[in-house]
Amino acid sequence: MTTAGIVFLLSRHAISAIFSNDAVVVDQAAMLLVAGAAFQLFDGTQAVATGALRGLADTTTPMVTHLVGYWILGLPIGYWLCFYRGWGAMGLWVGFCAALMTIGIVLAFMWRRASLAPVVALAQPV
């Protein structure tokens, strides 16, 4: 995800120019690709942490964390930045990046805590 983010950052104008010849559109899309680069990194973090918790048979923690992260944190922040602060589409991306960053940190912490817990036997001895 870091590599994809770096590619987005370094070639954001070239990528944008593939889809439009309009300089204003290319500049706006290039700016959004900066947010897309951050999104890549944070999304990769939360995806790995979610998978690691699922591997520990914990699906509730990721579900609740994603619910709170996106609906309670990310969407309101993005909405506020977009419509009240005048950031436009960048505001929505920043809100969702904030949600992903928070989700990734919380899930990584929860995975570390769960993975260090004593292993409980799944089957009782007969």
C-alpha positions as CSV (number, residue, x, y, z in Angstrom):
1,M,0.0,0.0,0.0
2,T,2.9,2.3,0.7
3,T,4.2,1.7,-2.9
4,A,0.8,2.4,-4.4
5,G,0.7,5.6,-2.3
6,I,4.1,6.7,-3.5
7,V,3.1,6.0,-7.1
8,F,0.0,8.1,-6.6
9,L,2.0,11.0,-5.2
10,L,4.8,10.9,-7.8
11,S,2.5,10.5,-10.8
12,R,-0.6,12.2,-9.7
13,H,-0.6,14.7,-12.6
14,A,0.2,12.0,-15.2
15,I,-2.6,9.8,-13.8
16,S,-5.1,12.7,-13.9
17,A,-4.1,13.6,-17.4
18,I,-5.2,10.2,-18.6
19,F,-8.8,11.0,-17.9
20,S,-9.0,14.7,-18.9
21,N,-7.3,17.3,-21.0
22,D,-8.9,20.2,-18.9
23,A,-6.1,21.7,-16.8
24,V,-8.6,22.6,-13.9
25,V,-9.8,19.0,-13.8
26,V,-6.3,17.6,-13.9
27,D,-5.2,19.9,-11.0
28,Q,-8.3,19.0,-8.9
29,A,-7.8,15.2,-9.6
30,A,-4.1,15.5,-8.8
31,M,-5.0,17.1,-5.4
32,L,-7.5,14.3,-4.7
33,L,-4.8,11.7,-5.5
34,V,-2.7,13.1,-2.6
35,A,-5.6,12.2,-0.3
36,G,-5.9,8.9,-2.2
37,A,-2.2,8.1,-1.4
38,A,-2.8,8.6,2.3
39,F,-6.0,6.6,2.0
40,Q,-4.0,3.7,0.6
41,L,-1.6,3.6,3.6
42,F,-4.4,3.8,6.2
43,D,-6.7,1.4,4.4
44,G,-3.9,-1.2,4.2
45,T,-3.3,-0.8,7.9
46,Q,-6.9,-1.4,8.8
47,A,-7.3,-4.2,6.3
48,V,-4.4,-6.1,7.8
49,A,-5.5,-5.5,11.4
50,T,-9.1,-6.6,10.5
51,G,-7.8,-9.8,9.0
52,A,-5.5,-10.5,11.9
53,L,-8.4,-10.1,14.4
54,R,-10.5,-12.4,12.2
55,G,-7.7,-14.9,12.4
56,L,-8.0,-14.8,16.2
57,A,-11.8,-15.5,15.7
58,D,-12.7,-11.9,16.7
59,T,-15.2,-10.4,14.2
60,T,-17.1,-8.3,16.6
61,T,-14.3,-5.8,17.3
62,P,-13.6,-5.0,13.7
63,M,-17.4,-4.6,13.0
64,V,-17.9,-2.2,15.9
65,T,-14.7,-0.3,15.2
66,H,-15.6,0.2,11.5
67,L,-19.2,1.2,12.4
68,V,-18.0,3.8,14.9
69,G,-15.0,4.9,12.7
70,Y,-16.9,5.5,9.5
71,W,-20.4,6.6,10.7
72,I,-19.5,8.4,14.0
73,L,-16.1,9.8,13.1
74,G,-15.3,9.8,9.4
75,L,-18.6,10.8,7.7
76,P,-19.4,13.7,10.1
77,I,-15.8,15.1,9.8
78,G,-15.9,14.7,6.0
79,Y,-19.3,16.3,5.8
80,W,-18.3,19.2,8.0
81,L,-15.0,19.8,6.0
82,C,-16.8,19.4,2.7
83,F,-19.9,21.5,3.2
84,Y,-19.2,23.8,6.2
85,R,-15.5,24.5,5.7
86,G,-15.6,24.6,1.9
87,W,-13.1,21.9,1.3
88,G,-15.3,20.2,-1.3
89,A,-14.4,16.6,-2.2
90,M,-11.1,16.9,-0.4
91,G,-13.0,17.3,2.8
92,L,-14.8,14.0,2.4
93,W,-11.5,12.2,1.6
94,V,-9.8,13.8,4.7
95,G,-12.8,12.6,6.9
96,F,-12.5,9.1,5.6
97,C,-8.7,9.1,6.0
98,A,-9.2,10.2,9.6
99,A,-11.6,7.3,10.1
100,L,-9.2,4.8,8.5
101,M,-6.3,6.1,10.6
102,T,-8.3,5.8,13.8
103,I,-9.7,2.3,12.8
104,G,-6.2,1.1,12.0
105,I,-4.7,2.2,15.2
106,V,-7.6,0.8,17.3
107,L,-7.6,-2.5,15.5
108,A,-3.8,-2.9,15.7
109,F,-3.9,-2.2,19.4
110,M,-6.8,-4.7,19.9
111,W,-4.9,-7.3,17.9
112,R,-1.8,-6.8,20.0
113,R,-3.8,-7.1,23.2
114,A,-5.6,-10.2,21.9
115,S,-2.5,-11.9,20.5
116,L,-0.7,-11.6,23.8
117,A,-3.6,-13.0,25.9
118,P,-3.1,-16.5,27.2
119,V,-4.4,-19.1,24.8
120,V,-7.6,-20.7,25.9
121,A,-8.0,-24.4,25.0
122,L,-10.8,-24.8,22.5
123,A,-11.5,-28.4,23.5
124,Q,-11.8,-29.7,27.0
125,P,-9.7,-32.8,27.8
126,V,-11.8,-36.0,28.0
